[in-house]
Amino acid sequence: MSKTLNSNHPLLSRLADPDLLTSKAFIGGLWADAHDGNSITVTDPADGTELGMVARLNADDARRAAREAQNAWAAWAGTLPQERTAILRRWFDLMIAHREDLAMIMTAEQGKPISEARGEIDYAAAFVEFYAEEARRPNIESVTSHLPDAEVEVWREPVGVAALITPWNFPSAMLTRKAAAALAAGCSVVAHPSIETPFSALALARLAERAGMPKGVFNVVTGAAAEIVGAWMEDPRIRAVSFTGSTEVGRLLYRQGADTIKRLVLELGGHAPFVVFADADMDQAVDEAIKAKFATSGQDCLGANRFLVERSVYDEFCNAFAERTKALSVGKGVEDPDIGPLMNARAVAKQHEHVDDAIEKGARVLCGGSRHEAGDLFFQPTVLADVPNEAKIMHEETFGPVAAIAPFDTEAEAIDRANATEYGLVAYLHTQDPRRIYRASRAMRFGMVAVNRTKVTGAPIPFGGMKQSGLGREGSRLGLEAFTEVKYVCRDWA
């Protein structure tokens, strides 16, 4: 490891392949430092330990990456599908082979429990495997001609250079979900990882290089988001942008993309309702509620934020959920607890703000409610009951380990309250009545509905939301659409 990296960190010192950890960006097939020597310090959120520094590139570097990607695009787009498949498959194989190192890097910079980090690497690799197969699918659609003496065809062709902007909470999976689809479609890519978790993206770039990815096809540019992404949004060479992050930033990118008419995929905020009817399997509902709330320490756009429970089983659910929450372990990710640290001080402050506001408006604290003794960035797993509708937590994404519960009396009320949000990413529904399952699934204005379970995501399914939770879909064959143009050809055979 270079002198800019902390080789003594308890996780980083255990890497079987230390070369996966790099402080340099990856542009045009070369590993690049900042020309002015500027860097960004990356720390372990569990204890503030410095992990190392990465190059802080600027807008000129961002434009250089776009140029390199543009220069590489035509050859990559012209590569036979089976050749793209082979490269993506090698990338997948390398991710699986280096699963433990990738997980340790992630836990060190993101803080999530090591078992969750391993799960994310599996999840991230699954997108590469899936799109490796999709790359070889026939790229032509037969259409019956509507004209005499004419043959018509519809082709899907790669749109060009795609910019990928990824968040800190899933630093590997969000990159591969975007990159694998774009690369399979024949696009070259420029990627910007969060400044808080850049090492995971750079490790994946190292493996892509080893997999034989041609120079300039896959680029990772580290630096301040406003400068790097701002340059790409102005650059006409960038034809598609895929972003995962806050709705506020998504709105900004939507506006910035207008002048050059970019394709946009926006996976934005969520405010998931978790609705429990009286006929639900209560043990199952509580088990799934724990998963839906506390995975990734609550720092998940799919995380359940509002728990709406039918009044006749309300006390039973509240008590059982609170008891299960009290039993959750809290600690450093390397210790593999249930709950790790939050990403930064802003996240901790938001938990305090939502808890204090709810209590002030009449909510009861069943457990937790304050900072955890494990460290500055740890917050106690918290359950609030009787949370009034006017509380902030019932309308804003908390993005942390705080659950808000409120009762309802009728199915219509539950659906109305579930839908009473500007967000529409995912909803959780627990009931045994098949007719209610159908009615509620139809009525909920969310891009995804999980019925009597929590885990629903995966490479073959279309991930995305309605309303201000975003545009477009990632994963599945639909995930290729943003990275392709439709071309119609009509040939005269007369």
TAVENVEN-V52055 format. One line per field, one symbol per residue. phi: phi as a letter, one per 40 degrees, with the letter a starting at -180 (. if undefined). psi: psi as a letter, one per 40 degrees, with the letter a starting at -180 (. if undefined). burial: b if it has 16 or more other C-alpha atoms within 10 Angstrom, else e. Layout:
phi=???
psi=???
burial=???
This chain:
phi=.cccbccccdccccccbdcccbcbcbbfgbcbccccgcabcbbcccagcccibbcccbcccccccccccccccdcccccddcccdccccccddccccbdccccccccccbgcddcccccccccccccccccccccccdbbbcbccbbcgbbbabbbbcchcbcbbbcccbccccccccccccccchccbbbbcdccbccccccccdcccccgccdgcbbbbcicddcccdcccccccccbbbbbiccdcdcccdcccccbfccbbbbbcbaccbbbccccccccccdccccccbcffgcaccccbbbbbcdcbccccdcccccccccccbicdccfccbbcccacccccccdcccccccdchcbccaghaccccicbbbcdbbbbfcccccdccbbccfacbbbbacbbbccccccccccaccacabbbbabccccdccccccccbcbbbbfabcbcidcbccibbfcchbgbbggccccccbbbcbbbbbcbc
psi=iieeigeehdddeehdgdedhieiihhfeihhihdeeiihhhihedeehhdaiihgiadddddddddddddedddddeiidddddddddddddddddfddddddddddddeiidddddddddddddddddeddddeihfhhhhhieiifihiihihiidbhhhhhiiedgddddddddddddddeeiiihihiiedfdddddddddddddeehihedhhhhiahdddddddddehedhdihhhhaiddddddddddeddegihhhhhaiighihhhideihddddddddddddeiffeghdehhdhhhhhddedddddddddddddehihaiddefadhaiididdddddddddddddddeeihhdiaeiiiedidehhhhhhhifhideideeeihdfafhhhiiiididdddddddegieifciihhhiehddddddddddhgidhhhhfidheiideihhiiibeeaiaiiiaddeeddeiihhhhhhhe.
burial=eeebbbbeeebbeebeeeebbbbbbbbbbebbbbeeeebbbbbbbbeeebbbbbbbbbbebbbebbbbbbbbbbebbeeebbebbbbbbbbbbbbbebbbbbbbbbbbbbbbbbbbbbebbbbbbbbbbbbbbbbbeeeeeeeeeeeeeebbeeebbbbbbbbbbbbbbbbbbbbbbbbbbbbbbbbbbbbbbbbbbbbbbbbbbbbbbebebbbbbbbbbbbbbeebbbbbbbbebbbbbbbbbbbeebeebbebbeeeebbbbbbbbbbbbbbbbbebebeebbebbbbbbbbbbbbbbbbbbbbbbbbebbeebbeebbeebeeeebbbbbebbbbbbbbbeebbebbbebbbbbbebebbbbbbbbbbebebbbbbbbbbbbbbeebbbbbbbbbbbbbbbbbbeeeeebbebbbebbbbbbbbbbbeeeeebeebbeebbbbbbbbbbbeeebbbbbbbbbebbbbbbbbbbbbbbbbbeeeeeeeeee
